[in-house]
Amino acid sequence: MKRSTKIQLRAESLSESIHDGDAEGIARFGIYLNEVGDLASAVEELTASTTVADMVDAYIQSTAGQSVLYAWAKDIAEDEQFSLEEEQAEMEASWRAA
């Protein structure tokens, strides 16, 4: 499978998991939104019971939020793919050296 296809499929999977309520994915995206200062930007009123999941859900309701989510997911997928390729190259190098 081509590298770009692997990245696209992983990005779509990450995006879907957040839409489906995956706690780990929501937390990761929430951390990103917090780092860029957008976590609470789509919430009209923060209360003591507002959760990160609530803020992420409100954020991804807009088209712009969807775009940011996919761009973030694609960045994560690219990083993961790079790490996998790096590990594979290291294993192949150690096999050749053995």
Sequence and secondary structure as in RCSB ss.txt:
>XXXX:A:sequence
MKRSTKIQLRAESLSESIHDGDAEGIARFGIYLNEVGDLASAVEELTASTTVADMVDAYIQSTAGQSVLYAWAKD
IAEDEQFSLEEEQAEMEASWRAA
>XXXX:A:secstr
  HHHHHHHHHHHHHHHHHTT HHHHHHHHHHHHHHT TTTT S   TT  HHHHHHHHTTSHHHHHHHHHHHHH
HHHHHHHHHHHHHHHHHHHHHH 
